[in-house]
Amino acid sequence: MDTQKPRWQAVFFDFDGVIAASLAVKVRAFATLFAPYGPAVQEAVVGYHRDHGGMPRHQKLRHCCEVIAQTSVDEPELARLGQTFADLVREEVVAAPLITGALTTLEQLRRFGIAAFVVSGTPHEEMVQIVSRKGLQPYFAEVHGSPRAKTEIIGELLERYRYTPEHCLFLGDALADYRAATATGLRFLGIVPEGGESIFPAGVTTASQVCLAID
């Protein structure tokens, strides 16, 4: 491979479970938030959260309230729940260690002049603040979160920067990440915890840590 022409134009990252080892933080927050509804609801909510990684938090909370907890919820109440959730997780996510290989990969991308982007289901302003407080902002060209869908964000970035999709890569740990990559034509690397089973379709390349061939 010609080292003067890296294979990637840009690399897109999910955040929780890909950049930061913060998945357990979010699980605890969902369990805490729905504790008043009892252990059966808590268990179902946590299961739904785990099965729908990458979904915008607002949508996930609405489903958990209306379908699992079977309680009506309006927009102000959803906003309140979202803020409570953010308050529960913010400091722990900031303090969470990075996934093995994440920082090395980001440093390599910066050295080769390859743009890196965060595309997360975490609310946008919260995601921007967390990246900044973890000291990672210099590694990313842009940081994006919900409520915009990942497919919409990626499509807009591809158009604005004039990237060729097949020369861009998405690193994610959720089916929502894989689907967003597939829908926008990006290559995909699935991050699967050490010893865990892949949730991705057969044939999808996976790794237990963040790693990629830069040149």
ABEGO torsion letter per residue (X at the ends): XBAABBABABBBBBABGAABBAAAAAAAAAAAAAAAAEAAAAAAAAAAAAAABGBBAAAAAAAAAAAAAGBBBBAAAAAAAAAAAAAAAAAAAAABBBBBGAAAAAAAAAAAGBBBBBBBABBAAAAAAAAAAAGAAAABABBBBOABBAAAAAAAAAAAAGBBAAABBBBBABAAAAAAAAAAGBBBBBBBBBGBBBABBBGBBBBABBBBBAX
